[in-house]
Amino acid sequence: MKWNWEQKNWPEFQYDPSTLSELESQFLQQSGMLLGTLKHIGADEKLHLTIDLMSTEAINACHCVSVLTPEATLYLARDCDHLLLRCS
């Protein structure tokens, strides 16, 4: 997939919002579940969940821009597990 600025019609980029409506709905539902979960867990669990979510997001963002190889992903995942253990 090309970045927006790589599209031939950039900067007059256009999109159909209806193509994103299902994904947006899923995101909002999952965000609400996360916020509800955070209100009902202790500080330690909150820290672990926050680290896990941030680590996952960082790895996924790197994949989006093709920064990480599969080997690097495994290394980071293992590193994140060690971080979680140190926070226990």
C-alpha positions as a Markdown table, in Angstrom:
| # | Residue | x | y | z |
|---|---|---|---|---|
| 1 | Met | 0.0 | 0.0 | 0.0 |
| 2 | Lys | 1.3 | 3.5 | -0.8 |
| 3 | Trp | 1.4 | 6.3 | 1.7 |
| 4 | Asn | -1.1 | 9.2 | 1.1 |
| 5 | Trp | 1.7 | 11.5 | -0.2 |
| 6 | Glu | 2.7 | 8.8 | -2.7 |
| 7 | Gln | -0.7 | 8.7 | -4.4 |
| 8 | Lys | -0.9 | 10.2 | -7.8 |
| 9 | Asn | -3.6 | 12.7 | -6.7 |
| 10 | Trp | -1.7 | 14.0 | -3.7 |
| 11 | Pro | -2.3 | 16.6 | -2.2 |
| 12 | Glu | -5.9 | 16.5 | -3.4 |
| 13 | Phe | -6.2 | 13.1 | -1.6 |
| 14 | Gln | -9.8 | 11.8 | -1.3 |
| 15 | Tyr | -11.3 | 8.8 | 0.3 |
| 16 | Asp | -14.7 | 7.2 | 1.0 |
| 17 | Pro | -15.4 | 7.4 | 4.7 |
| 18 | Ser | -17.9 | 4.5 | 4.4 |
| 19 | Thr | -15.0 | 2.2 | 3.7 |
| 20 | Leu | -13.6 | 2.9 | 7.2 |
| 21 | Ser | -16.9 | 2.8 | 9.2 |
| 22 | Glu | -16.7 | -0.9 | 10.2 |
| 23 | Leu | -13.0 | -0.5 | 11.3 |
| 24 | Glu | -13.9 | 2.7 | 13.2 |
| 25 | Ser | -16.8 | 1.0 | 15.0 |
| 26 | Gln | -14.5 | -1.9 | 16.0 |
| 27 | Phe | -11.9 | 0.6 | 17.3 |
| 28 | Leu | -14.4 | 2.5 | 19.3 |
| 29 | Gln | -15.8 | -0.7 | 20.9 |
| 30 | Gln | -12.4 | -2.1 | 21.7 |
| 31 | Ser | -11.3 | 1.3 | 23.1 |
| 32 | Gly | -14.3 | 1.3 | 25.4 |
| 33 | Met | -13.5 | -2.2 | 26.6 |
| 34 | Leu | -10.0 | -1.2 | 27.4 |
| 35 | Leu | -11.1 | 1.9 | 29.3 |
| 36 | Gly | -13.5 | -0.3 | 31.3 |
| 37 | Thr | -10.9 | -2.8 | 32.1 |
| 38 | Leu | -8.4 | -0.2 | 33.3 |
| 39 | Lys | -11.0 | 1.0 | 35.8 |
| 40 | His | -11.3 | -2.4 | 37.4 |
| 41 | Ile | -7.7 | -3.6 | 37.8 |
| 42 | Gly | -4.9 | -2.8 | 40.2 |
| 43 | Ala | -1.9 | -0.6 | 39.6 |
| 44 | Asp | 0.5 | -3.5 | 38.8 |
| 45 | Glu | -1.9 | -5.0 | 36.3 |
| 46 | Lys | -2.4 | -1.5 | 34.8 |
| 47 | Leu | 1.3 | -1.1 | 34.4 |
| 48 | His | 1.7 | -4.5 | 32.7 |
| 49 | Leu | -1.2 | -3.8 | 30.4 |
| 50 | Thr | 0.1 | -0.4 | 29.5 |
| 51 | Ile | 3.6 | -1.7 | 28.7 |
| 52 | Asp | 2.1 | -4.6 | 26.7 |
| 53 | Leu | -0.1 | -2.3 | 24.6 |
| 54 | Met | 2.7 | 0.3 | 24.0 |
| 55 | Ser | 5.1 | -2.5 | 23.0 |
| 56 | Thr | 2.6 | -4.0 | 20.6 |
| 57 | Glu | 1.8 | -0.6 | 19.1 |
| 58 | Ala | 5.5 | 0.2 | 18.6 |
| 59 | Ile | 6.1 | -3.2 | 16.9 |
| 60 | Asn | 3.1 | -2.8 | 14.6 |
| 61 | Ala | 4.1 | 0.8 | 13.7 |
| 62 | Cys | 7.5 | -0.4 | 12.7 |
| 63 | His | 6.0 | -3.1 | 10.5 |
| 64 | Cys | 3.9 | -0.4 | 8.8 |
| 65 | Val | 7.0 | 1.3 | 7.6 |
| 66 | Ser | 9.0 | -1.9 | 7.1 |
| 67 | Val | 11.5 | -1.1 | 9.7 |
| 68 | Leu | 11.5 | -4.5 | 11.5 |
| 69 | Thr | 12.5 | -7.9 | 10.2 |
| 70 | Pro | 10.8 | -10.9 | 11.7 |
| 71 | Glu | 14.0 | -11.6 | 13.7 |
| 72 | Ala | 14.0 | -8.1 | 15.1 |
| 73 | Thr | 10.3 | -8.5 | 16.1 |
| 74 | Leu | 11.1 | -11.6 | 18.1 |
| 75 | Tyr | 14.0 | -9.9 | 19.8 |
| 76 | Leu | 11.8 | -6.9 | 20.7 |
| 77 | Ala | 9.0 | -9.2 | 22.0 |
| 78 | Arg | 11.5 | -11.1 | 24.1 |
| 79 | Asp | 12.9 | -7.8 | 25.4 |
| 80 | Cys | 9.4 | -6.6 | 26.3 |
| 81 | Asp | 8.8 | -9.8 | 28.3 |
| 82 | His | 11.9 | -9.1 | 30.3 |
| 83 | Leu | 10.8 | -5.5 | 30.9 |
| 84 | Leu | 7.4 | -6.9 | 32.2 |
| 85 | Leu | 9.3 | -9.2 | 34.5 |
| 86 | Arg | 11.4 | -6.4 | 35.9 |
| 87 | Cys | 8.3 | -4.4 | 36.6 |
| 88 | Ser | 6.8 | -7.2 | 38.7 |
